């Protein structure tokens, strides 16, 4: 569970998303943020499972965790102001949230977060993004589960197999990547991220990209 932490949390509603701002404090904030995000994910999944148990509908939470500086305060006109947070790192976080739907992943983190929490969670690579308007690029990852679970070995094999297939894809080893993602898809037929890469591998094995292909996803 989430360890007791004295860090303050500032919630903001930004469009359709709720953003929680957790100030940095002695390296604790990123671990706490991921633990809190995972608890939110578990709660959402539990609630939606109860609601949708008689329906063939999968509801996937959309959660992103990113680290960076921003500006928090009241913004707007003299007649109406809203307490919120702005800055390029807010834009990066919003991109993570939108990408959860594209890949069917429930919790995405940026490379800045991965470097601090990779020893505490089972994590698999998702893609390498470039936000062109900001000249920002980062490997992004899905947090699969906290380490120390009863099914740790099963999760480890799943994340390691996902990493190996992704590496084959990045190295342009299309047939090997296709074989590995096909096996993953057979074992995890509802995994949308695996389905996305399986489709890419089928396409590239038949029509390989040019020499300048670097595996990066360019966002506007």
Secondary structure, DSSP 8 states (H G I E B T S, - for coil): --------EEEEEETTEEEEEE---TT-HHHHHHHHHHHHHHHHHHHHHHHHTTS-------EEE-----EEEEEE-SS-EEEEEESHHHHHHHHHHHHHHHHT-SEEEEHHHHHHHTTTEEEEEEEEEEEGGGTEEEEEEEEEEESS-TTHHHHHHHHHHHHHHHHHHHTT-HHHHHHHHHHHHHH-TT-HHHHHHHHHHHHHHHS---TT---EEEE-
